Amino acid sequence: MSEVLIKAESRTDFGKGGARRTRRAGKIPAVLYGHGEKPKHVALPALEFAAALRHGGLNQLFRIEIADDGSKALALPKALQRDPLKDTIDHVDLLLVRRGEKVTVEVPVVLSGEPAKGGLLVHDLNTLSISADATKLPDRIELSIEGMEVGSHIPAGQVTLPQGSELLTDPETVVVSLTVAPSVEQLEAELAEAEAEAGIEREVPAPAEDAASAGEAAAAPAES
């Protein structure tokens, strides 16, 4: 994954009020930390940073250049705070890294191909924890399920990782499985069991004969 250049500014206006003013200016409050260095508070351009994350994901490597003091650093997003209503980024923690340094990240597992028909595909594990060079982090790990047989599964240890990456997830953990698809009767039985556990009583329909009698009574003319 290539680096993305982000030009930041030092931030001296702290507290909730300062953070709000930074966001109103179209920037994201952030802190750079790691390697035993004193944390550095900066403001990132909101649109550029968000666009880079959409393209490269949470493991996107950034080359941060701070305009006012001329310093440069490589960093990875470590924690994001989002506005739950606007879905905008409110704050970012950035971890300082060095070229050649190994870091631990969670990488999404993306499935490709078509399994055998007649099965129910279950994607048990959506990400894998790996250790890799900070400057060579994958944005995804592709896993082929082409021709996968019903009743089989693929554990983490059988997933092919990018060169130079080391699996940290338990290799026996199931990533994807193809189980026998349940029948309609099984689904109805499971639904009925769930409703019973929840205390939900199904409304029993009136017998056909009673319904027909009720219809005839309604259709009969009233006696004068």
C-alpha positions in Angstrom: 0.0 0.0 0.0 1.4 3.4 -1.0 1.9 6.3 1.4 -0.5 9.2 1.4 1.0 12.7 2.0 -1.0 14.8 4.5 0.1 18.3 5.3 -0.9 19.1 8.9 -0.7 22.1 11.2 0.4 22.2 14.9 -2.5 22.6 17.2 -2.3 24.8 20.3 -6.1 25.4 20.9 -7.1 22.5 23.2 -10.2 21.4 25.1 -13.7 20.8 23.7 -14.0 24.4 22.5 -10.7 24.2 20.7 -11.7 20.9 19.0 -15.0 22.3 17.8 -13.2 25.3 16.3 -10.7 23.0 14.6 -13.6 21.0 13.1 -15.5 24.1 12.0 -12.3 25.1 10.1 -12.6 21.9 8.1 -9.8 20.1 10.0 -9.6 17.0 12.3 -8.0 17.3 15.7 -5.3 14.6 16.0 -2.4 13.4 18.1 0.9 11.8 17.0 2.5 9.5 19.5 4.9 6.6 19.8 8.6 5.6 20.0 8.9 7.3 23.4 8.4 10.7 21.9 6.3 13.5 23.4 2.8 13.4 21.9 2.3 16.1 19.2 -1.1 17.7 18.7 -1.9 18.5 15.1 -4.8 19.4 12.8 -5.4 17.3 9.7 -7.3 18.4 6.5 -10.7 16.6 7.0 -11.6 15.9 3.4 -8.2 14.6 2.3 -7.8 12.4 5.4 -11.3 10.9 5.0 -10.8 10.3 1.3 -7.5 8.4 2.0 -9.2 6.2 4.6 -12.1 5.4 2.1 -9.5 4.3 -0.5 -6.9 2.6 1.7 -8.8 1.5 4.8 -7.8 1.8 8.4 -4.3 0.5 7.7 -3.5 3.3 5.3 0.1 4.6 5.9 0.4 8.4 6.1 3.4 10.6 5.6 2.6 13.6 7.8 4.3 16.9 7.1 3.8 19.6 9.7 4.0 22.9 7.9 4.8 25.3 10.7 7.8 23.4 12.2 8.9 21.5 9.1 8.9 18.1 10.8 7.9 14.9 9.0 6.7 11.5 10.2 5.2 8.2 9.1 2.1 7.2 11.0 -0.8 4.8 11.0 -4.3 5.5 12.3 -4.7 3.8 15.7 -8.0 5.0 16.9 -10.8 7.1 15.3 -13.7 8.9 17.0 -16.7 9.5 14.8 -19.8 11.6 15.1 -22.6 9.0 15.2 -25.1 11.3 13.4 -23.0 13.0 10.8 -20.6 10.0 10.4 -17.7 12.5 10.3 -14.3 12.0 12.0 -14.1 13.9 15.3 -10.6 12.9 16.4 -7.7 10.7 15.3 -4.9 9.0 17.2 -1.9 8.4 14.9 0.9 5.9 15.8 4.4 6.8 14.7 6.2 4.1 12.7 9.5 3.6 11.0 10.4 2.0 7.7 11.1 -1.7 8.3 9.4 -1.7 11.6 6.9 -4.6 12.2 3.4 -3.6 13.4 0.3 -5.5 14.3 -2.9 -4.8 12.4 -6.3 -6.3 11.6 -6.8 -6.9 7.9 -10.2 -7.5 6.3 -10.7 -10.9 4.6 -12.4 -10.6 1.2 -14.0 -13.8 -0.3 -13.8 -14.5 -4.0 -15.2 -17.3 -6.2 -18.3 -19.5 -6.0 -18.7 -22.5 -3.6 -20.6 -25.7 -4.4 -24.3 -25.2 -4.7 -26.7 -26.4 -2.0 -24.8 -25.1 1.0 -25.0 -22.1 3.3 -21.9 -20.0 3.3 -20.9 -18.6 6.8 -18.1 -16.0 6.9 -17.1 -16.7 10.5 -14.1 -14.3 10.7 -14.1 -11.0 8.9 -10.5 -9.9 9.7 -7.1 -11.6 10.5 -4.5 -10.2 12.9 -1.1 -10.1 11.2 2.3 -8.7 11.8 3.9 -6.9 8.8 6.3 -4.2 7.7 4.6 -0.8 8.5 5.3 0.4 5.0 4.0 -2.8 3.3 0.6 -3.4 4.9 -2.1 -5.0 2.8 -5.5 -3.3 2.6 -7.2 -6.7 2.3 -6.5 -10.4 2.2 -8.3 -12.3 -0.6 -9.5 -15.8 0.1 -10.8 -18.0 -2.7 -13.8 -20.2 -2.0 -14.1 -21.4 -5.6 -15.5 -25.0 -5.6 -15.6 -25.2 -1.8 -17.5 -28.3 -0.8 -20.5 -28.5 1.4 -19.5 -29.5 5.0 -16.0 -28.1 4.6 -14.3 -25.1 6.3 -11.1 -23.0 5.9 -9.1 -22.2 9.1 -6.9 -19.1 9.4 -3.8 -21.2 9.1 -4.7 -22.1 5.5 -5.2 -18.5 4.3 -2.3 -17.3 2.0 -0.9 -14.1 3.5 1.0 -11.4 1.6 4.8 -12.0 1.5 6.5 -10.8 4.7 3.4 -11.1 6.8 3.0 -13.3 9.9 -0.3 -14.7 11.1 -1.1 -13.8 14.7 -4.7 -15.1 14.8 -5.0 -18.7 16.1 -4.4 -20.8 13.0 -7.2 -23.2 14.0 -9.8 -20.4 14.0 -12.4 -20.9 11.3 -12.5 -18.1 8.7 -15.3 -19.4 6.4 -17.4 -22.6 6.4 -20.0 -24.1 4.0 -22.7 -25.9 5.9 -25.7 -27.8 4.7 -28.5 -25.4 4.0 -31.4 -25.9 6.4 -34.8 -27.1 5.0 -38.0 -25.0 5.3 -39.2 -27.3 8.0 -36.0 -26.8 10.0 -36.3 -23.0 9.6 -40.0 -23.1 10.8 -39.0 -25.3 13.8 -36.2 -22.9 14.8 -38.6 -19.9 14.4 -41.3 -21.6 16.5 -38.7 -22.5 19.2 -37.4 -18.9 19.2 -40.9 -17.5 19.5 -41.7 -20.0 22.4 -38.5 -18.8 24.3 -39.6 -15.2 23.8 -43.1 -16.0 25.0 -44.8 -15.2 21.7 -48.0 -17.1 21.0 -49.0 -17.7 17.4 -52.7 -16.9 16.6 -54.4 -20.1 15.6 -56.5 -19.7 12.5 -60.2 -20.7 12.6 -61.0 -24.2 11.1 -62.2 -24.1 7.5 -65.7 -25.4 8.4 -66.3 -22.7 11.0 -65.1 -20.0 8.6 -67.5 -21.3 5.9 -70.5 -21.4 8.4 -69.7 -17.9 9.5 -69.7 -16.8 5.8 -73.1 -18.4 5.2 -74.6 -16.8 8.3 -73.5 -13.4 7.2 -74.9 -13.9 3.7 -78.4 -15.1 4.9 -81.2 -12.5 4.7 -82.6 -11.3 8.0 -86.1 -12.5 8.8 -88.9 -9.9 8.6 
